[in-house]
Amino acid sequence: MRQMIKTAIRIFLLALFIPAMLVAQNGQGGTRSNFNFGFGARAMGMGRAFVAMADDPTAVHWNPAGLDYIYQQGVTLFHASLYEGTLYDFLGYAYPTLDIGTFGLGIGRIGVADIPERTASGDFVSNFSMEHYRLYFSYGKQLPWNLSAGISIKVERMAFIGQKLNGDDIGMGVGMDLGLMYRPEFSSSPYLRDWSFGLNIQNLFSPQIKPGETADALPIAFRFGLMRTLRFVGQGNALNILLDLDKSSDTDLGIHLGSEYRFQDLGRIRLGFDAGGVSFGAGVEYNIFQIDYAFNNPSTEALLEPVHRISLSVNFGLNRDEMFDIVQQIRKQEEEKLIAEIREADKQRFIAEHLQQANRFFEEKKFMDAVVEYQQVLSADPFHQRAKIMLDSTNVLLAKAFEERQNEAVQLALDKERAEEDRKFIDEHYNKGRIYLDQKQFTLALIEFNMALDRDKQNKTILDAIKTTKRR
């Protein structure tokens, strides 16, 4: 008797979920998940032909490969009131990134209250409720060659609560869906561009749900979709045409057709063909909000009332272009910082090399060469204190050495007067040469130094100056 009561309860629930669990085309049959109906008023307004589009948070169900085409972080809420007080709800969230793909979360719920529990003889016992939850953990990533892939891990929980005769029955299971999407960009031809192809393999690993004595295993199902976008004159004006083919291991082929006309990114109207019935839909966008509505009668023979569905989507946070701009700005700052560090390192290396060379020349009493090297250091760092001090000291020693050499020449000269004139002449042209050397006018400096050298052929200071000038 206990088993008979459970069988009767399941028959009642199957009757409630005829649109979702029985594919009604051409009289075909086959058990599918309660959630096979999908989520989102946008998709339902297009006859549930959405596998090749799937560019909002409901992609966790339709095709997780479409997650990485979501432009901005967003949340989608979906609600539909079905038959006998059945509530059908969904909440989804998508988080896109620039480099590591897009992450998605979703939770779907079907709730039925006031289900009558009866004995085998038909006597009423009490009312109980049924709740079916599905939690999605999804990820999608665009790959090379315009291909994207995605995966959805599904955690399901089904519970029959409040049964007097049988007690509560609760079952849980884990499954997995795999999605692929291909959006070719190999041609600019109007006939070969703006195509999208999608494939969703549902229950690749089937959730084993056992709310009672037997486990319900969902069959593997394949859903293939294609989409073509026709663009019109005017920004945001386009028509999307979609086709989905749905096939499981125990159902016949299901055909879903849909179309969506988008007007200037403000409003959308939709028309679809779903399981032998026609569906309609519309959507309005304003700022960060989008509201979508869908209507259809899932029964081609008017056995069930039409169903109204509504979705609210909210987009927030940075979009992909804004994230890209921020990343580019950060990258530019890092490059500028790296260039500045490289330049500073080169500068310090330049200073160290010339300071070391200047100190060596100073120790060797090659004061002219030392002056030149200290000046090189100060040209790179005008505030280098050691170079300043050493340059002043070297100039003093250089002037002293030159004066001593001149005095020696005067004392050794037979003609004191001529020697004095030579000393003044040499001093004048040597100083001019120094000025030209500091100004990097090397040819003029050589001329002046050589003129000075004509009066004192053995003047070591002038010879050193000429050598330094030639080296420079």
C-alpha positions in Angstrom: 0.0 0.0 0.0 2.8 2.4 0.8 4.3 1.9 -2.6 0.9 2.5 -4.3 0.5 5.8 -2.5 4.0 6.9 -3.6 3.2 5.9 -7.2 0.0 8.0 -7.1 1.8 11.0 -5.7 4.4 10.8 -8.5 1.7 10.5 -11.1 0.1 13.7 -9.7 3.4 15.6 -9.9 4.1 14.4 -13.4 0.7 15.8 -14.4 1.7 19.2 -12.9 5.0 19.3 -14.9 3.7 18.1 -18.3 5.3 21.1 -20.1 8.7 20.4 -18.5 8.9 16.7 -18.3 7.1 15.5 -21.4 8.2 16.7 -24.8 4.9 17.2 -26.5 5.9 17.2 -30.2 4.3 14.5 -32.3 3.2 12.6 -29.3 6.7 11.7 -28.2 7.4 10.8 -24.6 10.3 10.5 -22.3 11.2 11.6 -18.8 13.2 14.8 -18.5 14.2 17.0 -15.5 11.6 19.3 -14.0 14.1 22.1 -14.9 14.3 21.1 -18.6 11.9 23.9 -19.3 14.8 26.3 -18.7 15.0 29.8 -17.2 14.6 33.3 -18.3 11.7 35.1 -20.0 14.1 36.2 -22.8 14.8 32.6 -23.8 11.2 31.5 -23.4 9.9 34.3 -25.6 12.1 32.9 -28.4 10.6 29.4 -28.1 13.5 28.3 -25.8 16.0 28.6 -28.7 18.9 30.0 -26.8 21.9 27.7 -26.9 23.8 29.6 -29.5 23.1 33.0 -27.8 23.3 32.3 -24.0 24.8 35.7 -23.1 23.2 36.4 -19.7 23.3 34.6 -16.3 20.8 32.0 -17.4 23.6 30.6 -19.5 24.5 28.4 -16.5 21.5 26.3 -17.7 21.3 26.9 -21.5 25.0 26.8 -22.4 27.8 27.6 -19.9 30.2 28.3 -22.9 28.2 31.5 -23.4 29.2 32.9 -20.0 32.4 34.5 -21.3 30.4 36.6 -23.8 28.7 38.4 -21.0 29.7 42.1 -21.2 29.2 43.1 -17.6 28.6 41.7 -14.1 24.9 41.0 -13.7 22.1 39.3 -11.8 18.9 37.8 -13.4 15.7 37.0 -11.5 13.1 34.9 -13.1 9.5 34.0 -12.0 6.6 32.0 -13.5 3.4 30.8 -11.9 2.5 27.5 -13.3 -0.5 25.2 -12.7 -2.1 24.2 -9.4 -0.1 26.9 -7.6 3.3 25.7 -8.7 6.0 28.3 -8.5 9.0 28.3 -10.8 11.9 30.6 -9.9 15.5 31.2 -10.7 18.3 33.5 -9.5 21.5 33.8 -11.5 24.7 35.7 -11.2 27.6 36.1 -13.7 31.1 37.6 -12.9 33.2 38.2 -16.1 36.9 38.7 -15.9 39.4 39.8 -18.6 41.8 37.0 -18.6 40.6 33.9 -16.7 37.0 33.6 -18.0 33.6 34.1 -16.5 32.1 32.5 -13.4 28.5 31.9 -12.9 26.1 30.9 -10.1 22.5 30.0 -10.3 19.7 28.5 -8.3 16.4 27.2 -9.6 13.4 26.2 -7.6 10.1 24.5 -8.2 7.6 24.5 -5.4 4.2 22.8 -5.1 2.1 23.2 -2.0 -1.2 21.6 -0.9 -0.7 18.3 -2.6 -3.4 15.9 -1.3 -2.2 12.7 0.3 -4.7 9.8 0.2 -4.8 6.2 1.2 -5.0 3.4 -1.3 -8.8 3.5 -0.9 -8.8 7.2 -1.9 -9.5 8.6 1.6 -7.9 12.1 2.2 -5.2 12.1 4.8 -3.5 15.5 4.6 -1.8 18.0 2.3 2.0 18.0 1.8 4.4 19.9 -0.4 7.2 19.2 -2.9 10.3 21.3 -3.4 12.9 20.8 -6.1 16.1 22.8 -6.0 19.0 22.9 -8.5 22.2 24.8 -7.7 24.6 25.7 -10.6 28.4 26.3 -10.3 29.5 27.3 -13.7 32.5 28.5 -15.6 33.0 29.6 -19.2 36.2 30.7 -21.1 36.8 31.9 -24.7 39.5 29.8 -26.3 41.6 30.4 -29.5 40.0 30.1 -32.9 36.8 31.8 -31.8 35.8 28.8 -29.7 34.5 28.9 -26.1 33.9 26.1 -23.6 32.0 25.9 -20.4 31.0 23.6 -17.6 28.2 23.6 -15.1 28.2 21.5 -11.9 24.6 20.8 -10.8 23.6 20.0 -7.3 20.0 18.9 -7.0 17.7 18.4 -4.0 14.2 17.1 -4.2 12.0 16.8 -1.1 8.5 15.7 -0.3 7.6 17.4 3.0 4.7 16.8 5.3 3.5 13.3 4.3 1.6 11.6 7.2 1.7 8.0 5.8 5.2 7.9 4.3 7.1 10.5 6.1 9.4 13.1 4.5 11.3 11.9 1.4 14.5 13.8 0.5 16.9 13.0 -2.2 20.1 14.7 -3.5 22.3 14.3 -6.5 25.2 15.9 -8.4 25.6 16.1 -12.2 27.5 18.0 -14.8 26.7 19.7 -18.1 29.3 20.6 -20.8 28.9 23.5 -23.3 30.7 24.6 -26.5 30.2 27.7 -28.6 31.8 28.8 -31.9 31.5 32.3 -33.3 33.5 32.4 -36.5 35.2 35.6 -37.7 37.0 34.3 -40.7 35.3 36.4 -43.3 33.8 39.9 -43.8 31.3 38.7 -46.2 27.7 39.6 -45.1 26.7 35.9 -45.7 29.5 34.4 -43.7 29.7 36.7 -40.7 27.6 37.1 -37.5 27.0 33.4 -37.1 27.0 31.5 -33.8 26.9 27.7 -33.1 26.3 26.2 -29.7 26.2 22.8 -28.2 25.1 21.9 -24.6 25.5 18.3 -23.4 23.3 18.0 -20.4 23.7 15.3 -17.8 27.1 14.2 -19.1 27.3 13.0 -15.5 23.7 12.3 -14.5 22.5 13.3 -11.0 21.2 10.3 -9.1 18.2 11.6 -7.1 16.6 9.3 -4.7 13.8 11.0 -2.8 12.2 7.6 -2.0 13.1 3.9 -2.4 14.2 4.2 -6.1 16.7 6.6 -7.7 15.7 8.8 -10.6 18.6 9.0 -13.2 18.2 11.7 -15.7 19.2 10.7 -19.3 22.0 12.4 -21.2 20.7 15.0 -23.6 22.2 17.0 -26.5 21.0 20.4 -27.5 22.5 22.0 -30.6 21.7 25.6 -31.6 22.6 28.1 -34.2 22.1 31.8 -34.5 22.4 34.4 -37.3 22.4 38.1 -36.6 21.2 40.4 -39.3 22.2 44.0 -38.8 20.3 47.0 -40.0 21.0 50.7 -40.5 21.1 52.5 -37.2 23.1 51.8 -34.1 21.8 48.8 -32.2 19.2 47.7 -34.8 19.5 44.0 -35.4 17.5 40.8 -35.8 18.6 37.5 -34.2 17.3 34.3 -35.8 17.8 31.1 -33.7 17.2 27.4 -34.1 17.7 24.7 -31.4 17.5 20.9 -31.8 17.0 19.0 -28.6 17.5 15.2 -28.3 17.9 12.9 -25.3 18.4 9.2 -25.1 14.7 8.5 -24.6 12.9 11.3 -26.4 12.4 12.2 -30.0 14.0 15.2 -31.7 12.6 18.5 -30.4 12.7 21.6 -32.6 12.7 25.2 -31.2 12.7 28.3 -33.3 13.0 31.9 -32.2 13.7 35.4 -33.3 14.5 38.7 -31.5 14.4 42.2 -33.0 16.5 44.7 -31.1 15.8 48.4 -31.6 18.6 50.8 -30.7 19.6 48.9 -27.6 16.3 50.1 -25.9 13.6 47.6 -26.6 13.2 44.1 -28.0 10.4 42.0 -29.3 10.5 38.2 -29.7 8.6 35.5 -31.4 9.2 31.7 -31.1 8.0 28.2 -31.9 8.2 25.9 -28.9 7.0 22.2 -28.9 4.2 22.9 -31.4 3.1 26.2 -29.7 3.8 29.8 -30.5 5.5 32.0 -27.9 5.8 35.8 -27.7 8.0 38.1 -25.7 9.2 41.6 -25.2 12.0 43.4 -23.3 12.8 46.9 -22.2 16.2 48.2 -21.2 16.9 51.3 -19.1 20.2 52.2 -17.6 21.4 49.1 -15.7 18.0 47.4 -15.7 16.3 45.1 -18.2 12.8 43.7 -17.9 11.7 40.8 -20.1 8.3 39.2 -20.5 7.2 36.0 -22.2 3.9 34.4 -22.9 2.8 31.0 -24.4 0.5 28.1 -24.1 2.5 24.9 -23.7 -0.4 22.8 -24.6 -1.2 22.7 -28.4 -4.8 21.5 -27.6 -5.5 24.2 -25.0 -5.6 21.7 -22.2 -3.6 24.0 -20.0 -3.8 27.8 -19.3 -1.3 30.1 -20.9 1.8 30.9 -18.8 3.2 34.3 -18.1 6.9 34.6 -17.3 8.9 37.6 -16.2 12.6 38.3 -15.7 14.5 41.2 -14.2 18.1 41.7 -15.0 20.5 44.1 -13.4 23.9 44.9 -14.8 26.4 46.6 -12.5 30.1 47.1 -12.0 32.8 47.6 -14.6 32.1 46.3 -18.1 34.8 44.6 -20.2 35.9 47.8 -22.0 36.3 49.7 -18.7 38.2 46.8 -17.1 40.4 46.7 -20.2 41.1 50.5 -20.0 42.0 50.1 -16.3 44.4 47.2 -17.0 46.0 49.2 -19.9 46.5 52.2 -17.6 48.0 50.0 -14.9 50.2 48.4 -17.5 51.3 51.8 -18.8 52.2 52.9 -15.3 54.2 49.8 -14.7 56.0 50.3 -18.0 56.8 53.9 -17.1 58.0 52.8 -13.7 60.2 50.1 -15.2 61.6 52.6 -17.7 62.3 55.1 -14.9 64.1 52.3 -12.9 66.1 51.3 -15.9 67.1 54.9 -16.6 68.0 55.4 -13.0 70.1 52.3 -13.0 71.9 53.4 -16.1 72.5 56.8 -14.6 74.0 55.3 -11.4 76.2 53.0 -13.4 77.3 55.9 -15.6 78.1 58.0 -12.5 80.0 55.1 -10.8 82.1 54.4 -13.9 83.1 58.0 -14.5 83.7 58.7 -10.8 86.0 55.7 -10.6 87.9 56.9 -13.7 88.1 60.4 -12.4 89.5 59.2 -9.0 92.1 57.1 -10.9 93.2 60.0 -13.0 93.4 62.2 -9.8 95.7 59.7 -8.1 97.9 59.6 -11.2 98.0 63.4 -11.2 96.4 63.6 -14.6 94.3 66.5 -13.4 93.0 67.5 -16.8 91.5 64.1 -17.4 90.2 64.0 -13.9 88.4 67.3 -14.5 86.8 66.0 -17.6 85.5 62.8 -15.8 84.2 64.8 -12.8 82.3 67.1 -15.2 80.8 63.9 -16.8 79.5 62.9 -13.3 78.0 66.3 -12.7 76.4 66.4 -16.1 74.4 63.3 -15.0 73.9 64.4 -11.4 74.4 68.1 -10.8 74.0 67.7 -7.1 76.7 65.0 -6.6 78.6 66.4 -3.7 81.7 64.3 -4.0 82.1 65.1 -7.7 81.7 68.8 -6.9 84.3 68.7 -4.1 86.8 66.7 -6.2 86.3 68.9 -9.2 87.1 72.0 -7.2 90.2 70.3 -5.7 91.4 69.1 -9.1 91.0 72.6 -10.6 93.0 74.1 -7.8 95.8 71.5 -8.2 95.7 71.9 -12.0 96.0 75.6 -11.7 98.9 75.2 -9.2 100.7 72.7 -11.4 100.3 75.0 -14.4 101.5 78.0 -12.5 104.6 76.1 -11.2 105.4 75.0 -14.7 105.1 78.5 -16.0 107.3 79.8 -13.2 109.9 77.2 -14.1 109.8 78.3 -17.7 110.3 81.9 -16.7 113.3 81.1 -14.5 114.9 79.0 -17.1 114.4 81.5 -19.9 117.4 83.6 -20.9 115.2 86.4 -22.0 113.1 87.2 -18.9 110.9 89.6 -20.8 110.2 87.2 -23.6 109.7 84.4 -21.1 107.1 86.5 -19.3 105.3 87.2 -22.7 105.4 83.5 -23.4 103.9 82.8 -20.1 101.1 85.2 -20.7 100.6 83.9 -24.2 100.5 80.3 -23.0 98.3 81.1 -20.1 95.8 82.9 -22.4 95.5 80.2 -25.0 95.6 77.4 -22.4 92.6 79.0 -20.6 90.8 79.5 -23.9 91.4 75.8 -24.7 89.9 74.9 -21.3 86.8 76.9 -22.0 86.4 75.3 -25.4 86.9 71.9 -23.9 84.2 72.5 -21.3 81.9 73.6 -24.1 82.7 70.4 -26.0 84.2 72.5 -28.9 87.0 70.1 -29.3 88.6 71.4 -32.5 88.8 75.0 -31.2 90.3 73.6 -27.9 93.0 71.7 -29.8 93.9 74.9 -31.8 94.3 76.9 -28.6 96.3 74.2 -26.8 98.6 73.7 -29.8 99.2 77.5 -30.0 100.2 77.4 -26.3 102.4 74.3 -26.9 104.3 76.2 -29.7 105.8 78.4 -26.9 106.6 75.5 -24.6 107.1 72.2 -26.4 107.7 70.2 -23.2 104.9 71.5 -21.2 103.4 68.4 -19.7 100.2 70.1 -18.6 99.4 71.2 -22.1 100.4 67.8 -23.6 98.0 66.2 -21.2 95.3 68.6 -22.2 95.8 67.8 -25.8 95.6 64.1 -25.1 92.4 64.5 -23.1 90.8 66.6 -25.8 91.6 64.1 -28.5 90.2 61.3 -26.3 87.0 63.3 -25.8 
